[in-house]
Amino acid sequence: MNEDQPLSLPAQEATPVFDFADRPDYSEFVQAEGTGRRQPLAGFDPDYVDIVDYIVRCTHKIWEEKAVGLIYTHYAHNAAVHTGGGGLVYGREAVVRNTLQNQAIWGDLRAYADDVIWSGDELLGHYSSHRHVNTATHTGYTEYGPPTGRKILYWGIADCLIRENRIVEEWLTHDGVTILRQMGYDPLSLAKQAILPASAQTHGEIDRLPTGQQYPAFLDVPNGSENPQGFIAAVLQNMWNARLINMVREHYAPNHVAFVPDSRKLYGHGDYENFVITLLACFPDLAINIDHQALQGDERRGFRVATRCTLQGTHEGYGPYGAPTGRRIFLIVISHHIIRGGKVAQEWTVFDEFALLRQLYGQIGGAGGV
C-alpha cells in the first residue's frame, strides 16, 4: 500500500451503507444480517451487508462473542498490525496470540462502536477508521502484576485496510495512560522499568522544514464545507508544523469539544490552544505527517474526517512529561473531526501517551520492544 496515495470517495456516497451520523443501534447491524448487500463486497462473508457492518460485527464476534478463531478468516496470513508507539505485530498467528492474551486480562470487555469513517471500494480495498469506547474489568494477570478488579473505560481508534473479507494492514492506537491509571498504576514508574531495544532511538533529522533554514509551508485553508478533507489537512499542517496556533480561533467553533489522551475533555479555544502549545513546548521540533484521510457525511449532519498521522519530536522542553530527556518519540496519532458550518465542532484525537513515556524513560539496549 502506498501511504501517499490514500483511498478516498466523494463525501456524498450513493450506496445506503450504515452511517454513524444517524447513530444506529447495534441491533440494526444484527437485524441487517441476511437482508442483502447495501454495497458491493466481492469475496466477503455473505452475512455482511456493507463495510461498516463488517468492521463493527467482526469486532463484536472476535472480542465480545470470543470467536477468536475468526481471525483466520478475517485477517490475511501476512497481516501487519502497527501499534501506537511504532511496534509491529506481523502475521495472523501473532494476532490470534495477542487477542487471547488480552482477553485473558479483560474478562468482560465491551467495545462500543462510536463511529466508522471509511473510504475505498471492493477493487482497491476498503479503508475503515473505527472509533470505539472500551469498558472492562481487570480480572487477569498482566506483565505488571495480578488482577486488580478495577473497571476501565477508554477511547481507541483502529484503522484497517480490508480486501475480500480480510484485514491486510491495521493501525492501532488507544489511550494507554488512562488504562494504567484506572488499573491503579503509575504510568511513569512503569515506563522507567521498560526495556527498549537499542534500535528504538533514531537520530536522523526530523523533516518539518523543507530544507536547512527555510521556513515551513503555509497552506491556504479551503472552505470547510466545500472541501472538508483538504480543510483538515491544511489546518493540521499550519497549526502543528508551521506553528500557526491562530488556526484554533479561526477554524474551530467557540464551543468546540475535543477528547484527547489521559481522559481529557477540552472545551473551547483556550483549552485547545493550551493542548497544542504544551506539546510544542515539550517537543520544539515536533512534526506531523498525514498518512491517510477518509471522509463521510454531509453539510446537514456534519462532515466527518478521519486523519491518521505520524508524529515525531525530540523531548527538549519542560512540561507534563518531566524535565527534557533529549529522547526522540514516534507515535501514531489518529483524529476524527466533525465539521459543521465550515468549522471544527468536535474532535477525538487518540495517541498512546504510555508509549510516549516508554520512549522517553525506558532503558535502552535490551531485547524488548516498543
NORKA-V742612 format. One record per backbone hydrogen bond with DSSP energy under -1.0 kcal/mol. CO is the residue of the C=O (numbers start at 1). NH is the residue of the N-H. E is the energy in kcal/mol with one decimal. If there is no record, write none. Layout:
BEGIN
co=CO nh=NH e=E
co=CO nh=NH e=E
END
This chain:
BEGIN
co=2 nh=5 e=-2.0
co=11 nh=13 e=-1.2
co=15 nh=17 e=-2.6
co=19 nh=22 e=-2.0
co=20 nh=23 e=-1.4
co=25 nh=28 e=-1.4
co=26 nh=30 e=-1.8
co=27 nh=31 e=-2.7
co=28 nh=32 e=-1.2
co=30 nh=33 e=-1.2
co=32 nh=35 e=-2.4
co=41 nh=44 e=-2.0
co=45 nh=48 e=-1.6
co=49 nh=38 e=-3.2
co=49 nh=39 e=-1.1
co=50 nh=54 e=-2.2
co=51 nh=55 e=-2.1
co=52 nh=56 e=-2.1
co=53 nh=57 e=-2.5
co=54 nh=58 e=-2.5
co=55 nh=59 e=-1.1
co=56 nh=60 e=-1.9
co=57 nh=61 e=-2.7
co=58 nh=62 e=-2.2
co=59 nh=63 e=-2.7
co=60 nh=64 e=-1.6
co=60 nh=65 e=-2.3
co=61 nh=67 e=-2.7
co=66 nh=68 e=-1.7
co=67 nh=70 e=-2.0
co=68 nh=71 e=-2.2
co=69 nh=72 e=-1.7
co=70 nh=73 e=-1.0
co=70 nh=74 e=-1.3
co=71 nh=75 e=-1.6
co=74 nh=167 e=-2.9
co=76 nh=79 e=-1.8
co=77 nh=92 e=-1.1
co=79 nh=91 e=-3.5
co=80 nh=170 e=-2.5
co=81 nh=89 e=-2.9
co=82 nh=172 e=-3.0
co=83 nh=86 e=-2.2
co=84 nh=332 e=-2.5
co=87 nh=83 e=-2.1
co=89 nh=81 e=-2.8
co=91 nh=95 e=-1.5
co=92 nh=96 e=-2.6
co=93 nh=97 e=-2.2
co=94 nh=98 e=-2.6
co=95 nh=99 e=-2.3
co=96 nh=100 e=-2.4
co=97 nh=101 e=-2.2
co=98 nh=102 e=-2.2
co=99 nh=103 e=-2.5
co=100 nh=104 e=-1.7
co=102 nh=106 e=-2.1
co=105 nh=139 e=-1.8
co=105 nh=140 e=-1.4
co=106 nh=109 e=-1.1
co=110 nh=135 e=-2.3
co=112 nh=133 e=-2.4
co=115 nh=131 e=-2.5
co=117 nh=129 e=-2.0
co=119 nh=127 e=-2.8
co=121 nh=125 e=-2.2
co=125 nh=121 e=-1.1
co=126 nh=162 e=-3.2
co=127 nh=119 e=-2.2
co=128 nh=160 e=-2.8
co=129 nh=117 e=-2.3
co=130 nh=158 e=-2.1
co=131 nh=114 e=-2.9
co=131 nh=115 e=-1.6
co=132 nh=156 e=-2.1
co=133 nh=112 e=-3.0
co=134 nh=154 e=-1.9
co=135 nh=110 e=-2.6
co=136 nh=152 e=-2.5
co=137 nh=139 e=-1.4
co=138 nh=149 e=-2.5
co=142 nh=145 e=-1.3
co=145 nh=142 e=-2.5
co=150 nh=138 e=-2.8
co=152 nh=136 e=-1.6
co=154 nh=134 e=-2.9
co=155 nh=175 e=-1.9
co=156 nh=132 e=-2.8
co=157 nh=173 e=-1.8
co=158 nh=130 e=-2.9
co=159 nh=171 e=-2.8
co=160 nh=128 e=-2.5
co=161 nh=168 e=-2.6
co=161 nh=169 e=-1.2
co=162 nh=126 e=-2.4
co=163 nh=166 e=-1.7
co=166 nh=163 e=-2.8
co=167 nh=76 e=-2.2
co=168 nh=80 e=-1.4
co=169 nh=161 e=-2.8
co=170 nh=82 e=-3.4
co=171 nh=159 e=-2.7
co=173 nh=157 e=-2.5
co=174 nh=176 e=-1.8
co=175 nh=179 e=-1.5
co=176 nh=180 e=-1.9
co=177 nh=181 e=-2.5
co=178 nh=182 e=-2.5
co=179 nh=183 e=-1.4
co=180 nh=185 e=-2.6
co=181 nh=184 e=-1.3
co=186 nh=190 e=-2.0
co=187 nh=191 e=-2.5
co=188 nh=192 e=-1.9
co=191 nh=194 e=-1.0
co=194 nh=363 e=-3.3
co=196 nh=365 e=-1.5
co=196 nh=366 e=-2.5
co=197 nh=200 e=-2.2
co=206 nh=208 e=-2.0
co=211 nh=214 e=-2.4
co=223 nh=227 e=-2.7
co=227 nh=231 e=-2.5
co=228 nh=232 e=-2.2
co=229 nh=233 e=-2.1
co=230 nh=234 e=-2.5
co=231 nh=235 e=-2.4
co=232 nh=236 e=-2.6
co=233 nh=237 e=-2.2
co=234 nh=238 e=-2.7
co=235 nh=239 e=-2.7
co=236 nh=240 e=-2.5
co=237 nh=241 e=-1.2
co=237 nh=242 e=-1.6
co=238 nh=244 e=-2.8
co=243 nh=245 e=-1.5
co=244 nh=247 e=-2.0
co=245 nh=248 e=-1.9
co=246 nh=250 e=-1.8
co=247 nh=251 e=-2.7
co=248 nh=252 e=-1.9
co=251 nh=344 e=-2.6
co=253 nh=256 e=-2.0
co=256 nh=268 e=-3.1
co=257 nh=347 e=-1.7
co=258 nh=266 e=-3.3
co=259 nh=349 e=-2.6
co=260 nh=264 e=-1.2
co=264 nh=260 e=-2.3
co=266 nh=258 e=-2.3
co=268 nh=272 e=-1.4
co=269 nh=273 e=-2.8
co=270 nh=274 e=-2.1
co=271 nh=275 e=-1.8
co=272 nh=276 e=-2.2
co=273 nh=277 e=-2.9
co=274 nh=278 e=-2.4
co=275 nh=279 e=-1.6
co=276 nh=280 e=-2.2
co=277 nh=281 e=-2.4
co=278 nh=282 e=-1.9
co=279 nh=283 e=-2.3
co=282 nh=316 e=-1.4
co=282 nh=317 e=-1.7
co=283 nh=286 e=-2.4
co=287 nh=312 e=-2.4
co=289 nh=310 e=-2.3
co=292 nh=308 e=-2.8
co=294 nh=306 e=-2.6
co=296 nh=304 e=-3.4
co=298 nh=302 e=-1.9
co=303 nh=339 e=-2.8
co=304 nh=296 e=-2.3
co=305 nh=337 e=-2.6
co=306 nh=294 e=-2.0
co=307 nh=335 e=-2.8
co=308 nh=291 e=-2.8
co=308 nh=292 e=-1.5
co=309 nh=333 e=-2.6
co=310 nh=289 e=-2.0
co=311 nh=331 e=-2.4
co=312 nh=287 e=-2.6
co=313 nh=329 e=-2.6
co=314 nh=316 e=-1.5
co=315 nh=326 e=-2.7
co=319 nh=322 e=-1.9
co=327 nh=315 e=-3.0
co=329 nh=313 e=-1.3
co=331 nh=311 e=-2.8
co=333 nh=309 e=-3.5
co=334 nh=350 e=-2.6
co=335 nh=307 e=-2.8
co=336 nh=348 e=-2.2
co=337 nh=305 e=-2.5
co=338 nh=345 e=-3.3
co=338 nh=346 e=-1.3
co=339 nh=303 e=-2.0
co=340 nh=343 e=-1.6
co=343 nh=340 e=-2.4
co=344 nh=253 e=-2.7
co=345 nh=257 e=-1.6
co=346 nh=338 e=-2.5
co=347 nh=259 e=-2.5
co=348 nh=336 e=-2.4
co=350 nh=334 e=-2.0
co=351 nh=353 e=-1.1
co=352 nh=356 e=-1.6
co=353 nh=357 e=-2.3
co=354 nh=358 e=-2.4
co=355 nh=359 e=-1.9
co=356 nh=360 e=-1.6
co=357 nh=361 e=-2.6
co=358 nh=362 e=-2.7
co=363 nh=196 e=-3.2
END
